[in-house]
Amino acid sequence: MREGKTKEAIKYVERLREVEPGEVEWRLIQALSYELMGQLSKAKRLFKEILEENPLLLRALHGLALVLHRKGEGPAASEMLDKALVQARRENRVTEERNIKILIAQMHVVKGELEEGLKKFQDLVNEDPRDFRPYLCQGIIYSLLDKKKEAEEQFENYQSLVPQEFPQRSFLDDVMVAAKTESREQLNKEFANEYSPKE
């Protein structure tokens, strides 16, 4: 998949699903592959199947929210995430609740609602100032808004809080560097290409 050979990846994942039909990871990868190939209906169906079994699985919630957005079904994505948030609260699943709140804030950004996204991320900072993720996201949003000083402040907060041993740290650092160095125009163009609704 990293090499852009999504069709080949699908074949391998289908074989893995035959060997381990109960393994959620293979279904997630298959759904993500379909999404990358633009087969949004297949991706949507798979993500929904996964969420029927595990309604608070963040990767499936994220995948389905993006697929719904790309299919022009933004209100359905918002409703689905709101229901998941209510369920996480009802079941006192604190980690899942926070992760879903972050996902909701990210979806505001995906929809181009940058100010609303900033507000949601600030609420998350106020709830738990030790979580590095909202700072990184705010830095990216400020970069999209071409507010370099504010972006730099948020990136500094992120860097001071993200653990050295965090598994995806190098990837997140690359995202931060790209947000700092690329022009607003380029960032907005790349962002729009990635997340615009597709027919």
C-alpha positions as CSV (number, residue, x, y, z in Angstrom):
1,M,0.0,0.0,0.0
2,R,2.9,2.4,0.8
3,E,4.2,1.9,-2.7
4,G,0.8,2.7,-4.2
5,K,0.1,-0.9,-5.2
6,T,-3.4,-0.9,-3.6
7,K,-4.9,-3.5,-5.9
8,E,-2.1,-6.0,-5.1
9,A,-2.5,-5.2,-1.4
10,I,-6.2,-6.1,-1.6
11,K,-5.3,-9.5,-3.0
12,Y,-3.0,-10.2,-0.1
13,V,-5.5,-8.9,2.5
14,E,-8.2,-11.1,1.0
15,R,-6.0,-14.1,1.4
16,L,-5.2,-13.1,5.0
17,R,-8.9,-12.8,5.7
18,E,-9.4,-16.4,4.4
19,V,-6.8,-17.6,6.8
20,E,-7.9,-15.5,9.8
21,P,-11.5,-14.5,9.1
22,G,-12.0,-13.1,12.6
23,E,-9.0,-10.8,12.5
24,V,-10.3,-7.2,12.5
25,E,-7.0,-5.8,11.3
26,W,-7.3,-7.4,7.9
27,R,-10.8,-6.0,7.4
28,L,-9.6,-2.6,8.4
29,I,-6.8,-2.7,5.9
30,Q,-9.1,-4.0,3.2
31,A,-11.6,-1.1,3.9
32,L,-8.7,1.4,3.8
33,S,-7.5,0.0,0.5
34,Y,-11.0,0.3,-1.0
35,E,-11.1,3.9,0.2
36,L,-7.7,4.7,-1.4
37,M,-8.9,3.1,-4.7
38,G,-12.0,5.3,-4.6
39,Q,-14.3,2.3,-4.1
40,L,-16.2,4.2,-1.4
41,S,-19.3,2.0,-1.2
42,K,-17.2,-1.1,-0.5
43,A,-15.2,0.7,2.1
44,K,-18.3,2.1,3.7
45,R,-19.8,-1.4,3.9
46,L,-16.7,-2.9,5.5
47,F,-16.3,-0.1,8.0
48,K,-19.9,-0.5,9.0
49,E,-19.5,-4.2,9.5
50,I,-16.5,-3.7,11.7
51,L,-18.4,-1.1,13.8
52,E,-21.3,-3.4,14.3
53,E,-19.0,-5.7,16.2
54,N,-16.9,-2.9,17.9
55,P,-18.8,0.4,17.8
56,L,-16.0,2.4,19.4
57,L,-13.0,1.2,17.3
58,L,-11.4,4.5,16.5
59,R,-9.7,3.4,13.2
60,A,-13.1,2.2,11.8
61,L,-14.9,5.4,13.1
62,H,-12.2,7.5,11.4
63,G,-12.3,5.5,8.2
64,L,-16.1,5.6,8.0
65,A,-16.3,9.3,8.8
66,L,-13.9,10.1,5.9
67,V,-15.7,7.8,3.5
68,L,-19.0,9.4,4.3
69,H,-17.5,12.8,3.9
70,R,-16.0,11.9,0.5
71,K,-19.4,10.5,-0.6
72,G,-21.0,13.8,0.3
73,E,-22.7,12.3,3.3
74,G,-21.2,14.7,5.9
75,P,-24.3,14.9,8.1
76,A,-24.3,11.1,8.4
77,A,-20.7,11.2,9.5
78,S,-21.4,13.8,12.2
79,E,-24.4,11.8,13.4
80,M,-22.4,8.5,13.5
81,L,-19.6,10.2,15.5
82,D,-22.1,11.9,17.9
83,K,-23.7,8.5,18.6
84,A,-20.3,6.9,19.3
85,L,-19.4,9.7,21.7
86,V,-22.7,9.2,23.6
87,Q,-22.0,5.5,23.8
88,A,-18.4,6.1,25.1
89,R,-19.8,8.4,27.8
90,R,-22.6,6.1,28.7
91,E,-20.1,3.2,29.1
92,N,-17.6,5.4,30.9
93,R,-14.9,4.6,28.2
94,V,-12.8,7.7,28.9
95,T,-10.0,7.0,26.4
96,E,-12.4,6.3,23.6
97,E,-14.5,9.4,24.5
98,R,-11.4,11.6,24.2
99,N,-10.3,10.0,21.0
100,I,-13.8,10.4,19.4
101,K,-13.7,14.1,20.5
102,I,-10.4,14.5,18.7
103,L,-11.9,12.8,15.6
104,I,-14.9,15.1,15.7
105,A,-12.6,18.1,15.8
106,Q,-10.5,16.7,12.9
107,M,-13.7,16.2,10.9
108,H,-14.5,19.9,11.3
109,V,-11.1,20.7,9.7
110,V,-11.7,18.2,6.9
111,K,-15.0,20.0,6.2
112,G,-13.1,23.3,6.0
113,E,-14.5,24.5,9.3
114,L,-11.1,25.6,10.6
115,E,-12.3,28.0,13.3
116,E,-14.7,25.4,14.7
117,G,-11.9,22.9,14.6
118,L,-9.7,25.3,16.6
119,K,-12.4,25.8,19.1
120,K,-12.9,22.0,19.6
121,F,-9.2,21.4,19.9
122,Q,-8.9,24.3,22.5
123,D,-11.7,22.6,24.5
124,L,-9.6,19.4,24.4
125,V,-6.5,21.3,25.6
126,N,-8.6,22.8,28.5
127,E,-9.8,19.3,29.5
128,D,-6.3,17.7,29.4
129,P,-3.4,20.1,28.8
130,R,-0.9,17.1,28.9
131,D,-2.3,15.5,25.7
132,F,0.0,16.5,22.8
133,R,-2.4,15.8,20.0
134,P,-4.6,18.9,20.2
135,Y,-1.5,21.1,20.1
136,L,-0.3,19.4,16.9
137,C,-3.7,19.8,15.3
138,Q,-4.0,23.4,16.3
139,G,-0.5,24.1,14.9
140,I,-1.6,22.6,11.6
141,I,-4.8,24.6,11.5
142,Y,-2.9,27.8,12.3
143,S,-0.5,26.9,9.4
144,L,-3.5,26.5,7.1
145,L,-4.7,29.9,8.3
146,D,-1.2,31.3,7.6
147,K,-0.8,32.3,11.3
148,K,2.9,31.4,11.7
149,K,3.4,32.7,15.2
150,E,0.4,30.9,16.7
151,A,1.3,27.8,14.8
152,E,4.8,27.8,16.2
153,E,3.5,28.2,19.7
154,Q,1.3,25.1,19.3
155,F,4.1,23.1,17.7
156,E,6.4,24.0,20.6
157,N,3.7,22.8,23.1
158,Y,3.4,19.6,21.0
159,Q,7.1,19.0,21.0
160,S,7.4,19.5,24.7
161,L,4.7,16.9,25.5
162,V,5.0,14.2,22.9
163,P,7.0,11.3,24.4
164,Q,10.3,10.4,22.7
165,E,9.3,6.8,22.5
166,F,5.9,7.5,21.0
167,P,5.6,5.0,18.1
168,Q,4.4,7.5,15.5
169,R,6.5,10.4,16.6
170,S,8.7,10.6,13.5
171,F,5.6,10.6,11.3
172,L,4.0,13.4,13.4
173,D,7.2,15.3,13.4
174,D,7.2,15.1,9.6
175,V,3.7,16.4,9.4
176,M,4.7,19.3,11.7
177,V,7.7,20.2,9.5
178,A,5.5,20.1,6.4
179,A,3.0,22.3,8.0
180,K,5.7,24.8,9.0
181,T,7.5,24.9,5.7
182,E,4.9,24.5,3.0
183,S,3.0,27.5,1.9
184,R,-0.6,28.0,2.9
185,E,-1.7,27.7,-0.7
186,Q,0.2,24.4,-1.1
187,L,-1.2,23.0,2.2
188,N,-4.7,24.0,1.3
189,K,-4.4,22.4,-2.2
190,E,-3.0,19.1,-0.8
191,F,-5.7,19.1,1.9
192,A,-8.5,19.7,-0.6
193,N,-7.2,17.0,-2.9
194,E,-7.1,14.5,-0.1
195,Y,-10.4,15.2,1.5
196,S,-12.7,16.7,-1.1
197,P,-16.0,14.8,-1.6
198,K,-15.7,12.4,-4.5
199,E,-18.6,11.1,-6.6
